[in-house]
Amino acid sequence: MTAGGAEPVVRPASRGVGRSHATVWVLLAAWALLLAAWVVGNPPFAAPDEAQHFVRAVAMSEGHLIGRPDPGARVGANAAQVAWNAQLARLVSLPAGFDPAAYGCELGPGAPSAACLNAVSPHPPAATLTNVPGDFQPMPYLLPAAVLAAGGSPAGALRLARAATALETLALLALAAFALYDAVSPRLSLLGLVLAVTPMVLFLGASLTGSATEVAGGIAFFACLLRLARSGPPRRRWWAFAAVSGAVLALSRSTSPAWLVIALLVALAWVGPRTALARWGRERAAWLVAGVLAGAVAVNRIWEALYGAHVPLDFSQLRAGLDAGVRVWWTALPELVGKFGYLDVKLPVAVPAVWLGLVGVVLAAAAAVCTPRHRVLLGVVVLAAIVGPVVFYAIVLRPTGYPLQGRHILPIVAAVPLLGGEMLLRYRARIDPRLLSRVTVVALVAVAIMQPLAWYVNAKRYAVGGSGPVWFLGSAAWSPPGGWWPWLVVAVAAGCCIGASAFAGAGGGEAPAG
C-alpha cells in the first residue's frame, strides 16, 4: 500500500477494455444456476413462512388483494406474538389443489429428512384458512400470483412462484452488476457485490417471500447510487435503474422505506453534500427519481395505514431490550451468510467465519487507503451495522414477540461490502496492484467454493436428515424433480462460473487509477 493525501481521480473505463463485460456475464450465469438449484432443490415450503406467503399469492391470483380480517386469530408462541398476528391475520379461501397445510412435516425437532413429503396428496381439497401475513405489501406477490395457477399442485405451483421470484432477483442483481462494473478493473469493481450476494441472498431470492425483492432491491438500489456517484456525467439509464430498484425496495415490506432512506444518506455522505448538490441538483432526472421514490414510499405508508399492523415503538425497559438485542444479533449474525429452512439448517461455522472475514479484509484495506473523510464514513457505516440491529430489535421487534433474523436487516447491511468494494476501486492506485489482484482472486475462489457448498448442506439435510451420511446421493429418502444429480451438477457449475470470474477479464488487468 502507498501513502497519499489527495483523493485520486479514477479514470473512466476505456472503450476497448472489457467491452464484452465477460466478468459480469460469467457472474450472472453463476447466480442464475444457483437460483435454479435453490428453486428446485429446496423442498416445497421449506423457507421461512413460505406456506403463508404462498397462500397470500394464491389469494391474489384469485383476485383478492387482501382477505377479510380475522381479529380472533390466536397464532403465536407468546402473548406478544398473538397480539401482533391478530392484526395481520386474514381469512382466505383457496380453490382445490392449492392448500399447503399438509406440507412442512419435515420441519420439526431432530432435523428429519423430507421423506414424509412423498406421501403428501398433490390434490388437496378447497379450504378456508387464516393466513398471518395476509396484509403484507402486495408488490412482491404480483408476478408469482400471475404464474402459479399452472402448477397443478401446491408443490408445482410453489416452484413456479419461486421461479418468478428468482427471475426478479436475478434481474435486480444484474442491475447491480452492470452498475458497478468498471472495464479497467473488472474483478475489483465487482468484489463488493460478490461478497454482498451471500448464499442467504440467493436462498431468499429463490423462495416465495417479500424478503427476496427487499434484499435484492436494496442491493441494486445502493449499487445504482454508487454508480451515479462516480466521476463524470451519469448516464440517464442509471437514474432510471435507480428509480426502478428503489421503488422495488420501498414497496417490498413495511420497514423497507427506512432502508431506502438510510441508503440515500450513506450515498450522500459518500459523494459529499456539496458535490451531490452541484452534480445532482441540476439533473432533471434526479428530481424525477426523487419523485418516483417519494411516491413509492407514500404508497407503502398508505397501505400500512389502511391494512398494516400497528405496534408502538417500545422505549420501556430499554436497557433490558438492548441487552437482549446484543444476544439475538449475535445469534442472527451467521444468517447474513446462510441459515436455511426455518433457520434450523446451519452451515459449518467455517463458512460464515470465512465469508465475514473476507468482508473484514476488504473493509480494512479500504480504510487503510481512503481519505480521512471516507475513513470516517466507513467507520460510521460499520458501527451502524453493528449497533443498528441491536437498537432495531430493542425498539421495533421486541414488542412483536419475535426475535431478530438476519433477513430483516440484510437489505441495508449488504451495503457494507458494497461500499468497501467501491472504496477499494476508487483508491486502488494506493495499493500494490499485484497484492490487490491476489486478494481479489482468493476472495472469488473462496466464494466459488462456499456458494455450492451452502446449497449442498441444505440438500443433505432434506435428502437424508441431519444425522444422515454426508455423501447422500445414493441413499436419499427425498429427492427433487429430476433427482439430485442434475441439480448438484448445476450448483457445481455455478461454483465453476464464479471461479472463472476470478480470471475472466484478467487480460484487461486491474489497472491503477489514472
MISEMAR-140279 format. One line per 10 residues: number of its first residue (from 1); their letters; for each residue x, y, z of C-alpha. Coordinates in Angstrom, 2 decimals. Each point is the difference from the previous one (the first is absolute). Layout:
! MISEMAR-140279
NUM = a = X:Y:Z | ...
//
This chain:
! MISEMAR-140279
1 = mtaggaepvv = 0.00:0.00:0.00 | 1.18:3.53:-0.66 | -0.55:3.19:1.89 | -1.82:2.97:-1.42 | -2.08:2.96:0.96 | -1.97:1.17:-2.97 | -2.90:-2.04:-1.24 | 0.99:-1.73:-3.25 | -2.08:0.46:-3.10 | -1.26:-3.28:-1.44
11 = rpasrgvgrs = 0.26:0.15:-3.73 | -3.05:-1.28:-1.87 | 0.12:-3.36:-1.67 | 1.45:0.13:-3.47 | -2.17:-1.11:-2.86 | 2.28:-2.86:-0.94 | 0.54:-1.57:3.40 | -2.47:-2.60:1.24 | -2.53:1.01:-2.59 | -1.65:-3.42:0.09
21 = hatvwvllaa = -0.73:0.23:3.76 | 1.25:-3.59:0.25 | 0.34:0.13:3.78 | -3.57:1.22:0.42 | -1.49:-2.63:-2.28 | 1.93:-2.85:1.64 | -1.13:1.20:3.44 | -3.62:0.32:-1.09 | 0.13:-3.52:-1.45 | 1.19:-1.26:3.39
31 = walllaawvv = -2.81:1.74:1.87 | -2.59:-1.24:-2.51 | 1.18:-3.60:0.46 | 0.02:0.29:3.79 | -3.47:1.54:0.05 | -1.29:-2.87:-2.15 | 1.61:-2.56:2.31 | -1.60:1.66:3.04 | -3.44:0.27:-1.66 | -0.17:-3.75:-0.65
41 = gnppfaapde = 2.42:-1.46:2.56 | -1.59:1.57:3.05 | -3.11:-2.00:1.03 | -3.40:1.64:-0.45 | -0.83:2.53:2.72 | 3.39:-0.45:1.73 | 0.76:3.71:0.20 | -1.08:2.33:2.84 | -3.79:0.35:0.01 | -0.10:-1.08:-3.65
51 = aqhfvravam = -3.34:-1.77:0.32 | -1.60:3.24:1.25 | 1.62:2.02:-2.78 | -1.28:-2.58:-2.48 | -3.56:0.40:1.29 | 0.41:3.77:-0.38 | 1.02:-0.47:-3.65 | -2.80:-2.50:-0.73 | -2.58:2.39:1.43 | 1.33:2.77:-2.24
61 = seghligrpd = -0.15:-2.33:-3.01 | -3.69:-0.43:0.82 | -0.49:3.76:-0.12 | 0.08:0.69:3.74 | 2.55:2.70:0.75 | -0.66:-0.45:3.69 | -2.22:-2.43:1.88 | -2.52:0.54:2.77 | 1.45:0.96:3.42 | 0.07:-2.77:2.60
71 = pgarvganaa = 0.63:1.83:3.30 | -0.95:-3.11:1.96 | 2.99:-1.91:-1.32 | 2.31:-1.33:2.68 | 3.29:-0.76:-1.71 | 3.30:0.24:1.83 | 2.18:-1.45:2.72 | -0.54:2.82:2.50 | -2.47:2.78:0.79 | 1.94:2.64:-1.95
81 = qvawnaqlar = 0.07:-2.17:-3.13 | -3.72:-0.77:0.30 | -0.82:3.72:0.29 | 2.23:0.84:-2.97 | -1.33:-2.78:-2.22 | -3.62:0.89:0.77 | 0.58:3.23:-1.91 | 1.56:-1.82:-2.96 | -2.39:-2.94:-0.29 | -2.38:-0.23:-2.95
91 = lvslpagfdp = -2.57:-2.65:-0.91 | 0.83:-1.38:-3.44 | -1.92:-2.47:-2.18 | 2.17:-2.29:-2.12 | -1.27:-1.97:-3.00 | 0.59:-3.73:-0.24 | 3.63:-0.96:-0.62 | 1.67:2.88:1.85 | -0.24:-0.65:3.76 | 3.59:-0.45:1.31
101 = aaygcelgpg = -1.07:-1.19:3.47 | 1.36:-3.54:-0.48 | 3.51:1.27:-0.74 | 2.64:0.89:2.56 | -0.08:-3.42:1.68 | 3.81:-0.09:-0.12 | 0.37:3.31:1.84 | 0.27:-1.40:3.50 | 2.45:-0.87:2.77 | 2.78:-2.39:-0.88
111 = apsaaclnav = 0.49:1.27:-3.58 | -1.78:-2.90:-1.74 | 0.20:-0.55:-3.72 | -2.81:1.16:-2.26 | -1.11:-3.61:-0.67 | -3.43:0.78:1.48 | -0.68:2.22:-3.02 | -0.11:-3.09:-2.21 | -3.39:-0.88:1.51 | -1.60:3.44:-0.33
121 = sphppaatlt = -3.02:0.13:-2.31 | 0.66:2.28:-3.00 | -3.72:0.84:-0.27 | -1.28:1.45:3.31 | -3.63:1.13:0.20 | -1.15:3.61:0.15 | 0.51:1.66:3.38 | -0.60:3.17:1.95 | 2.74:0.85:2.45 | 1.59:2.77:2.02
131 = nvpgdfqpmp = 3.11:1.44:-1.58 | 2.31:2.01:2.24 | 1.90:2.13:-2.57 | -3.32:0.74:-1.66 | 0.54:3.76:-0.07 | 3.61:0.09:-1.19 | 0.98:2.41:-2.77 | -1.42:-1.49:-3.25 | 2.79:0.90:-2.44 | 2.28:-3.03:0.64
141 = yllpaavlaa = -2.89:-2.38:-0.74 | -1.20:1.46:-3.30 | 2.17:-2.02:-2.40 | -0.19:-3.26:2.03 | -3.80:0.37:0.13 | -0.09:0.36:-3.79 | 1.76:-3.32:-0.68 | -0.79:-2.41:2.83 | -3.39:-1.12:-1.32 | 1.75:-2.21:-2.58
151 = ggspagalrl = 1.72:-2.06:2.71 | -2.59:-2.77:0.32 | 0.77:-0.64:3.69 | 1.16:2.02:3.01 | 3.61:-1.08:-0.57 | -0.14:0.68:-3.74 | -1.69:3.37:0.48 | 2.57:0.96:2.62 | 2.91:-0.84:-2.29 | -1.48:2.21:-2.72
161 = araataletl = -0.45:2.79:2.55 | 3.57:-0.49:1.19 | 1.25:0.11:-3.58 | -1.80:3.31:-0.52 | 1.59:1.41:3.15 | 3.40:-1.31:-1.10 | -0.34:1.79:-3.34 | -0.74:3.24:1.83 | 3.00:-0.57:2.25 | 2.29:-0.74:-2.93
171 = allalaafal = -1.17:3.13:-1.84 | 0.75:2.16:3.04 | 3.41:-1.61:0.53 | 0.74:0.55:-3.69 | -0.78:3.70:0.49 | 2.44:0.08:2.90 | 2.73:-1.81:-1.95 | -0.19:2.21:-3.08 | -0.20:3.11:2.21 | 3.20:-0.84:1.87
181 = ydavsprlsl = 1.97:-1.44:-2.92 | 3.13:1.91:-0.99 | 1.77:-1.25:-3.13 | 3.40:1.21:1.24 | -0.25:-2.15:3.17 | -2.70:-2.59:-0.71 | 0.54:-2.36:2.91 | 0.69:2.65:2.60 | -3.07:2.03:-0.99 | -2.22:-3.01:0.72
191 = lglvlavtpm = 1.77:-1.27:3.13 | -2.31:1.77:2.46 | -3.06:-1.27:-1.85 | 1.25:-3.61:0.00 | 0.42:0.21:3.78 | -3.38:1.72:0.45 | -1.83:-2.78:-1.89 | 0.35:-2.66:2.66 | -1.59:-3.48:-0.16 | -2.80:1.45:2.15
201 = vlflgasltg = -0.73:2.62:-2.66 | -0.39:-2.71:-2.65 | -1.99:-2.28:2.33 | -2.46:2.82:0.65 | 0.04:0.95:-3.68 | -1.14:-3.52:-0.90 | -2.73:-0.08:2.66 | -3.49:1.46:-0.02 | 0.43:2.85:2.48 | -0.02:3.77:0.02
211 = satevaggia = 3.55:-0.10:1.34 | 1.18:-1.11:-3.46 | -0.88:3.24:-1.78 | 0.86:2.08:3.07 | 3.56:-1.36:0.23 | 0.70:-0.06:-3.75 | -1.65:3.39:-0.42 | 2.13:1.45:2.79 | 3.19:-1.32:-1.62 | -0.97:1.29:-3.45
221 = ffacllrlar = -1.07:3.40:1.29 | 3.20:0.65:1.92 | 2.08:-1.24:-2.94 | -1.76:2.49:-2.29 | 0.67:2.79:2.50 | 3.69:-0.93:0.03 | 0.04:0.07:-3.79 | -1.58:3.46:-0.03 | 2.65:1.14:2.50 | 2.91:-0.80:-2.33
231 = sgpprrrwwa = 1.80:2.78:-1.81 | -1.32:1.23:-3.30 | -3.56:0.78:-1.05 | -2.32:-2.91:0.84 | -1.91:-1.56:-2.84 | -3.76:0.32:0.18 | -0.55:-3.73:0.11 | 1.58:-0.18:3.46 | -2.46:2.55:1.29 | -2.79:-2.16:-1.43
241 = faavsgavla = 1.44:-3.16:1.53 | 0.38:1.75:3.35 | -3.68:0.93:-0.16 | -1.08:-3.56:-0.86 | 2.15:-1.74:2.61 | -0.84:2.59:2.66 | -3.73:-0.38:-0.66 | 0.31:-3.80:0.22 | 1.78:0.38:3.33 | -2.52:2.49:1.38
251 = lsrstspawl = -3.00:-2.16:-0.93 | 1.31:-3.33:1.32 | -0.66:0.03:3.74 | -1.25:2.33:2.71 | 3.50:1.01:1.18 | 1.45:0.41:-3.51 | -0.34:3.82:-0.18 | 2.39:0.26:2.96 | 2.65:-1.98:-1.88 | -0.50:2.21:-3.07
261 = viallvalaw = 0.55:3.19:2.02 | 3.12:-1.42:1.67 | 1.45:-1.02:-3.36 | -0.61:3.52:-1.34 | 1.70:1.57:3.03 | 3.07:-2.24:-0.36 | 0.24:0.78:-3.72 | -0.33:3.73:0.73 | 2.82:-0.22:2.56 | 2.13:-1.99:-2.47
271 = vgprtalarw = -0.31:2.68:-2.69 | -0.01:2.93:2.41 | -3.06:2.24:0.44 | 1.46:2.95:-1.93 | 1.25:-2.15:-2.85 | -3.30:-1.87:-0.14 | -1.94:3.27:-0.15 | 2.29:1.34:-2.74 | -0.08:-3.20:-2.08 | -3.49:-1.32:0.64
281 = greraawlva = -1.94:3.15:0.80 | 0.11:1.17:-3.62 | -1.09:-3.39:-1.34 | -3.66:-0.10:-0.99 | 0.25:-3.80:0.13 | 1.04:0.20:3.66 | -3.18:1.89:0.88 | -2.10:-2.51:-1.94 | 1.65:-2.84:1.93 | -0.67:1.81:3.27
291 = gvlagavavn = -3.64:0.27:-0.98 | -0.24:-3.71:-0.83 | 1.63:-0.98:3.29 | -2.21:2.36:2.00 | -3.05:-1.43:-1.75 | 1.05:-3.58:0.76 | 0.58:0.83:3.66 | -3.39:1.74:0.13 | -1.74:-3.08:-1.45 | 1.74:-2.18:2.59
301 = riwealygah = -1.10:2.28:2.84 | -3.57:0.25:-1.28 | -0.26:-3.79:-0.20 | 1.37:-0.36:3.52 | -2.40:2.65:1.30 | -2.96:-1.82:-1.55 | 0.92:-3.62:0.64 | 3.29:-0.27:1.90 | 0.58:-1.06:3.58 | 0.58:2.78:2.50
311 = vpldfsqlra = 2.26:-0.58:2.98 | 1.40:3.14:1.64 | 3.75:0.36:0.37 | 0.93:-1.32:3.43 | 2.53:2.05:1.97 | -0.92:-1.56:3.32 | 2.66:-2.19:1.58 | 2.36:1.17:-2.72 | 3.09:-1.29:1.79 | -1.44:-3.52:0.21
321 = gldagvrvww = -1.07:0.21:-3.63 | 3.48:1.03:-1.10 | 1.58:-2.80:2.03 | -2.33:-2.50:-1.64 | 0.68:1.63:-3.36 | 3.72:-0.71:0.32 | -0.73:-3.68:0.57 | -2.48:-0.40:-2.84 | 2.24:1.97:-2.40 | 2.91:-2.30:0.80
331 = talpelvgkf = -2.27:-2.96:-0.73 | -1.29:1.56:-3.22 | 3.43:1.05:-1.32 | 0.73:-3.32:-1.80 | -3.39:0.31:-1.72 | 1.42:2.82:-2.12 | 2.10:-2.68:-1.71 | -2.43:-2.89:0.28 | -2.38:-1.80:2.32 | -2.72:-1.76:-1.95
341 = gyldvklpva = -3.31:-1.79:0.47 | -1.77:1.50:2.99 | 3.42:1.20:1.18 | 0.84:-3.55:1.05 | 2.38:-0.94:-2.84 | 3.36:1.34:1.10 | 3.15:0.28:-2.05 | 3.31:-1.24:1.38 | 1.32:2.80:2.18 | 2.99:0.45:-2.30
351 = vpavwlglvg = -2.21:1.24:-2.86 | -1.46:3.12:1.68 | 3.32:0.57:1.76 | 1.96:-0.01:-3.26 | -2.63:2.02:-1.86 | -0.20:2.71:2.67 | 3.78:-0.11:0.26 | 0.28:0.81:-3.70 | -2.34:2.94:0.47 | 2.19:1.12:2.90
361 = vvlaaaaavc = 3.12:-0.15:-2.18 | -1.66:2.16:-2.66 | -1.15:2.53:2.60 | 3.41:0.13:1.68 | 1.77:0.49:-3.34 | -2.45:2.72:-0.99 | 0.46:1.78:3.35 | 3.78:-0.15:-0.38 | 0.11:1.77:-3.35 | -2.99:2.35:-0.17
371 = tprhrvllgv = -0.07:3.66:0.98 | -0.68:1.01:3.61 | -3.54:1.12:-0.87 | -0.86:-3.31:-1.59 | 1.73:-1.88:2.82 | -2.37:1.70:2.43 | -2.96:-0.88:-2.21 | 1.06:-3.64:-0.18 | 0.43:-0.11:3.77 | -3.45:1.48:0.57
381 = vvlaaivgpv = -1.59:-2.45:-2.47 | 1.69:-3.01:1.60 | -0.90:1.21:3.51 | -3.60:0.53:-1.10 | -0.08:-3.52:-1.47 | 1.15:-1.36:3.36 | -2.13:2.12:2.33 | -3.02:0.67:-2.21 | -1.46:-3.53:0.09 | 0.19:0.01:3.81
391 = vfyaivlrpt = -1.99:3.24:0.20 | -2.38:-1.20:-2.72 | -0.78:-3.12:2.02 | -0.34:1.81:3.33 | -2.42:2.65:-1.26 | -1.80:-1.49:-3.02 | 0.10:-3.80:0.09 | -0.12:-0.77:3.72 | -3.60:1.26:0.37 | -1.09:-2.56:-2.62
401 = gyplqgrhil = 1.42:-2.91:2.01 | 2.18:-1.15:-2.91 | 3.79:-0.23:-0.08 | 2.25:1.81:-2.43 | 0.79:-1.91:-3.21 | 2.85:0.73:-2.36 | -2.37:0.50:-2.93 | -1.71:2.86:1.85 | 3.08:2.23:-0.28 | 1.77:-1.60:-2.97
411 = pivaavpllg = -1.39:2.57:-2.51 | 2.06:2.75:1.63 | 2.87:-1.96:1.56 | 0.88:-1.21:-3.52 | 1.01:3.60:-0.71 | 3.08:-0.44:2.22 | 2.01:-2.27:-2.36 | -1.31:1.99:-2.97 | 1.41:3.22:1.47 | 3.27:-1.69:0.96
421 = gemllryrar = 0.44:-1.37:-3.50 | -0.76:3.40:-1.57 | 2.61:1.64:2.25 | 2.63:-2.51:-1.09 | -0.86:0.70:-3.61 | 0.28:3.77:0.43 | 3.28:-0.12:1.93 | 1.62:-2.95:-1.77 | 2.95:2.16:-1.09 | 1.18:-0.04:3.63
431 = idprllsrvt = 0.28:-3.79:0.14 | 2.55:-2.29:-1.59 | -1.96:-1.31:-3.02 | 1.46:-3.49:0.35 | -1.11:-0.23:3.63 | -3.43:1.34:-0.89 | -0.34:-2.52:-2.82 | 0.95:-2.90:2.29 | -2.50:1.04:2.68 | -2.76:0.34:-2.60
441 = vvalvavaim = 0.74:-3.41:-1.54 | 0.15:-1.71:3.41 | -3.34:1.55:1.01 | -1.71:-1.06:-3.23 | 1.36:-3.54:0.18 | -1.11:-0.29:3.64 | -3.50:1.15:-0.96 | 0.04:-2.47:-2.90 | 0.44:-2.79:2.54 | -2.38:1.25:2.68
451 = qplawyvnak = -3.03:0.75:-2.19 | -0.55:-3.59:-1.27 | 1.07:-1.37:3.39 | -2.80:1.94:1.68 | -2.51:-1.45:-2.46 | 1.37:-3.51:0.62 | -0.33:0.35:3.79 | -3.68:0.88:-0.40 | -0.55:-2.80:-2.51 | 1.58:-2.58:2.30
461 = ryavggsgpv = -2.24:1.07:2.91 | -3.17:-0.77:-1.95 | 1.25:-2.97:-2.00 | 1.12:-2.13:2.96 | -0.54:2.10:3.13 | 2.45:1.64:2.33 | 1.53:-3.30:1.13 | 0.21:-1.53:-3.48 | 3.19:-0.62:-1.98 | 1.87:3.00:-1.35
471 = wflgsaawsp = 0.06:-1.51:-3.50 | -3.70:-0.63:-0.41 | -0.58:-0.47:-3.72 | -0.24:-3.77:0.20 | -2.32:-0.08:3.02 | -2.32:3.00:-0.28 | -3.39:-0.45:1.67 | -1.37:3.04:-1.81 | 1.03:1.35:-3.38 | -1.06:3.04:-2.04
481 = pggwwpwlvv = -1.42:-0.32:-3.53 | 2.68:-1.54:-2.20 | 1.91:-1.45:2.96 | 3.01:1.47:1.78 | 2.71:-0.54:-2.60 | -1.14:2.62:-2.55 | -0.40:2.69:2.64 | 3.33:-0.84:1.61 | 1.60:0.43:-3.42 | -1.79:3.34:-0.38
491 = avaagcciga = 1.25:1.22:3.40 | 3.57:-1.14:-0.70 | -0.13:1.64:-3.44 | -1.01:3.23:1.73 | 3.03:-0.25:2.25 | 2.19:-0.54:-3.06 | -1.47:3.15:-1.57 | 0.85:2.05:3.09 | 3.48:-1.49:-0.04 | 0.29:0.92:-3.68
501 = safagaggge = -1.00:3.58:0.84 | 3.19:0.17:2.06 | 1.90:-0.21:-3.29 | -2.50:1.37:-2.54 | 1.11:3.37:-1.24 | 3.46:-0.53:1.46 | 1.45:0.95:-3.35 | -1.31:3.50:0.54 | 1.82:0.11:3.31 | -0.87:1.64:3.29
511 = apag = 1.38:3.32:-1.08 | 0.80:2.69:2.55 | -1.94:3.21:0.01 | 1.20:2.54:-2.46
//
